[in-house]
């Protein structure tokens, strides 16, 4: 297979160097040492938020009311929810957060090694915002079709 563009060659070179650097600088061979820092921090933040949801819910406070994504004309909608909803998960069981973090682990490791931490974090945030906007658009279309 011949590489036709310098971009392809540069991407392969970056991937090889990042992979080499990453695996050669592992001081601890434990599970978490194989997870790049941005991916690991995203997982940690999500798990902490999930634990906080469970803790607050046990005290009668539903964080989803404040941080979960609501329809833009709702009294419960706040602009910060377009970002904060990305870190909330179903507090009634572990499976939702477990499978979501498994996906972040599986795909995040590779994307972060190929793209680097900053680009992967930008991708994570932008796709989350895009999903929020798509969700709000679908809610708008469904509500407007019910009202007409």
C-alpha positions in Angstrom: 0.0 0.0 0.0 1.5 3.3 -1.1 0.8 6.5 0.9 -0.2 9.3 -1.4 -0.3 12.2 0.9 2.1 13.8 3.3 -0.8 14.0 5.8 -1.2 10.3 5.9 2.5 9.8 6.4 2.6 12.4 9.1 -0.4 10.8 10.9 1.3 7.4 10.8 4.6 8.9 12.1 2.7 10.7 14.9 0.9 7.5 15.8 4.1 5.5 15.9 6.0 8.0 18.0 3.1 8.5 20.4 2.6 4.8 20.8 6.4 4.2 21.3 6.6 7.1 23.8 3.5 6.0 25.6 4.6 2.4 26.1 8.2 3.1 26.8 7.4 5.6 29.6 5.2 3.2 31.6 6.7 3.0 35.0 3.9 0.9 36.5 2.5 -2.0 34.5 -1.0 -1.9 36.3 -4.3 -1.5 34.5 -4.5 2.3 34.8 -0.9 2.7 33.5 -2.2 1.6 30.0 -4.8 4.4 29.9 -3.7 7.8 28.5 -4.2 10.7 30.9 -7.2 12.5 29.2 -9.1 9.3 28.8 -8.4 8.3 32.4 -9.5 11.7 33.7 -12.7 11.6 31.7 -13.4 8.2 33.2 -12.6 9.4 36.7 -14.7 12.5 36.4 -17.7 10.5 35.1 -17.4 8.0 37.9 -17.1 10.8 40.5 -20.2 12.5 39.1 -22.1 9.2 39.1 -21.1 8.6 42.8 -22.2 12.2 43.6 -25.5 11.5 41.9 -26.1 8.5 44.0 -25.1 10.2 47.2 -27.2 13.3 46.6 -30.2 11.2 45.4 -30.0 9.2 48.7 -30.4 12.6 50.5 -33.4 13.6 48.3 -31.5 15.8 45.8 -31.7 14.8 42.1 -28.6 16.3 40.3 -30.3 15.6 37.0 -32.7 18.4 37.8 -29.8 20.8 37.9 -27.2 19.3 35.6 -29.2 17.0 33.2 -30.3 18.3 29.8 -33.8 19.8 29.7 -35.8 21.2 26.8 -34.8 24.9 26.2 -38.3 26.3 27.0 -38.5 24.3 30.3 -38.2 26.1 33.6 -35.4 23.6 34.5 -33.2 24.5 31.5 -29.9 26.2 32.1 -27.2 26.8 29.4 -24.6 25.0 31.4 -26.6 21.7 31.0 -25.3 21.5 27.4 -21.9 20.5 28.9 -22.8 19.0 32.3 -25.3 16.4 31.0 -22.3 14.6 29.5 -21.1 13.6 32.9 -24.4 12.3 34.3 -25.5 8.7 34.2 -28.4 6.6 35.6 -27.8 6.5 39.3 -30.2 3.5 39.9 -27.6 1.0 38.6 -24.0 0.5 37.6 -24.5 -0.9 34.1 -25.1 2.5 32.4 -21.9 4.1 33.7 -20.0 0.9 33.3 -20.7 0.4 29.6 -20.3 4.2 28.9 -16.9 4.2 30.6 -16.0 0.9 28.8 -16.7 2.7 25.5 -14.6 5.7 26.6 -11.8 3.4 27.6 -11.9 1.4 24.3 -12.2 4.3 21.9 -10.6 7.0 24.0 -7.2 5.2 24.3 -6.8 4.8 20.6 -8.1 8.3 19.7 -5.9 9.9 22.3 -2.8 8.0 21.1 -3.5 9.0 17.5 -4.7 12.5 18.0 -3.1 13.6 21.3 -4.8 14.6 24.5 -5.9 18.1 23.5 -7.5 17.1 20.2 -9.2 14.1 21.8 -10.6 16.3 24.6 -11.8 18.8 22.1 -13.5 16.0 20.1 -15.1 14.6 23.3 -16.6 18.0 24.3 -17.7 19.0 20.7 -19.4 15.7 20.1 -21.1 16.0 23.5 -22.3 19.5 22.6 -23.4 18.3 19.2 -25.4 15.4 20.7 -27.1 17.9 23.1 -28.1 20.2 20.3 -29.3 17.2 18.2 -31.4 16.0 21.2 -32.9 19.5 21.7 -33.7 19.7 18.0 -35.5 16.3 18.1 -37.4 17.4 21.2 -38.4 20.6 19.4 -39.6 18.7 16.3 -41.6 16.3 18.4 -43.2 19.0 20.6 -44.0 21.2 17.6 -45.6 18.3 15.7 -47.8 17.6 18.8 -48.8 21.2 19.0 -49.8 21.6 15.4 
